[in-house]
């Protein structure tokens, strides 16, 4: 009886061995393609549909920018078909994409975002990007130091080199192509206006452009009675349908006349409301650059008849009434509002530009302060910081989708680049150590902006 059990066990083991050999034989034949039937399990042709050929097209998608041409798609199909030739067909082709890379291939390291804050100024004889003589169509005379008595222009010959990456060269036609059908809006004070004029000179190469359309009226930019200038400018490049505009809002809060019928009226300065211009036009923008800072002083508030309001009523909060706290409250307020708007405006990228440093030495603008140094980089050429010098700006954007355009520290090294005493309408004993000569430092701000777009 025991011998019968042993023989039965051996017979079962023999059957298992034979079965195993048979399975191995089948797998080997399968690998060789012997049992591959082109009529069975044949995958459907690989078809990649261009959105332009689809019945249902997302109207918010640019087929030209987001998808490759049909020729490139065809090449991709051929490449994948070659890789599939001679291989056993998959059991299913539905809902899968196959990565045909080598299993042992090491994936490329994640691209680290460039920190444009740290780096150094380097001499570059290819600068400036445009001529201060030639850009008269867009550039204010008072900011074109080539039109003044200034003799040294070494400040024009520097570019910013980030520490950990290469900043791409600004190329006007390529930038306009990338900004096709888009609107770039600068909103802020006169330093924001300098950045706007710099960009207009950069994209035109400082040349006359009679084809560029003045579309300021579309944004309400008209010269009010008694005003020196409109509240902004807007220009459109017909070749790419690119609009570049500037709106004057020196404090980034809503200003409302207390008595609209009185030209000498005071204004409610609503610290908790974004400028009406932003609320009315945000849906039209694709790139928005904000700045504020230098108008937050008692002299400006008094001269402009601005009165702080909070919650629709005069501000009674003594803590917020302190000027620098009122500024920070306003900046946090407008950035928080914009961050909340972004889900409804997925096309929009918002930048808050850190403060542009002043360089008054031995006094202020009205007490004999000077900035007539003409030696470039007298205080050094490079910086390496873990945080922005404008800690208020850095704190305001933290935790939001608003990007900080950090230009404070790199601009602080360029005290020789200001208007100084060379303004066209110079007042004896008064130097402009706040605004910059153009071409000059604000061009670099725009280069950093363009690199991040």
C-alpha positions, 0 to 999 in steps of 0.5 A: 500500500505504501509502495502504491502511494509512492508510485502515485506521488512520483507520477504526479510529479512527472506530470507537473514536470512535463506540464512545465516543459510544455508551458516553457515551449509555448512561451518560447514559440510565442517569443519567436512569433510562431503563434502571432496571428496578424488577424488576432489581437491586432492593435488599432492604428495609432491615431493622434487627433489634432484639436483642429480636426476634432468636432469638439474644440476647446475654444480656450486652447491655442492649437498653434502654441500648445500642439505640434504640427501634423508633420511632427505628429506623423513622425511620432506615429511612425517612430512608435510603429517601428518600435512595435514591429516584431513585438507581441501585441498587447492584450489591450490598447484602450486607455494606455500610453507606453513609455518606450524608454530603456528600463535602466535609463536614469530619468533626467533630474528635475529642472530647478527654478532659476533664482534671479535674485542672486548673481552679478553684473557683468560688462557687455558691449552688446548693450544697450538693447536700444538707443536712448536717442532713438526711442523718442516715440515711447521714452519720456525726455526726462528719462533719456539721459542721452538727451541731457548734459551727461557725458558718461554712459558706462552704466548702459553696458551691463547685464545681469548674470544669475548665479545658478542659470543662464538668463536668455537674451531678450529678442524682441520678435521672439518675445512678441511671438510668445505674447501673441494675442496677449495683454501685458499690464503694468500697474503702479507708480512712476517706477512702474511707468519706467518699466513700461516705457523700457519694455516699449523701447525693448520690443521696438528696438528703440525704433519708430513704429508707425504701425503700432496702434494707440488703443488707450481709449479702449481702457479709458486712458483719456486726458482729463480736464486740467490733468498733465497726463492721462491715467495710462497708455496702451499700445497694440502691435498688429502683427501679433495682436500684443497689447502693452499698457500702463495704468497709474496707481501709485498706492494700489488701492482704490481712490474715490472722490468724496465730492465728484463735482468739486475739482478740489475734492479730497479722495477716499483712499480705500486700503482694503479695495483694489483699484477699480481699473483692476476689477474692471479689466482683469479678465483682459490681462494675461500678464500683470506687473504691480508695484508700489512704495515711494508714494507712501509718505505723509507729504504725498497723502497731503499733497494729493488730498488722500484720506485713509478709508477702511470698510467704506468709512474713514479709518479709525484703526490707529495701528493701520494709520501708521504709513508703513503699516497702511502700505503693507495692509494695502499690498497684502489686501490687493495680493490676497484679492488677486490670488482669489481671482486666479482660479477664474482667470487661468490665463493670468500670470501676476508679478509683484515687483519689489521696491526700487531702491533710492540712492540719496547720499548726504541728504534727501531729495529736498535737502541736498541729497546727491547721487552723482557717482559715475563709477559703475559697481563702486559698491560691488558687482554681485549679491547672494541672499537667502531672502529678498531685501524687500521683506514686506513684498516677500511676505505679501506673496508668500503662500499665494500664486503671485510671483515676486519679481525681486529687483531690490538688491541687484538694483541697489548696486547701481547707484550710478544709473540714476537721473542724478543732476542731469535732468532736462528741467533740472532744479538747482540743488535737487538731484533725482536719485529715485528714477533711472536713466533709460536705457538702464537698470529697468531693462534688466527688470523686464529681462527677468520678467520675460525669462519667467514668462 
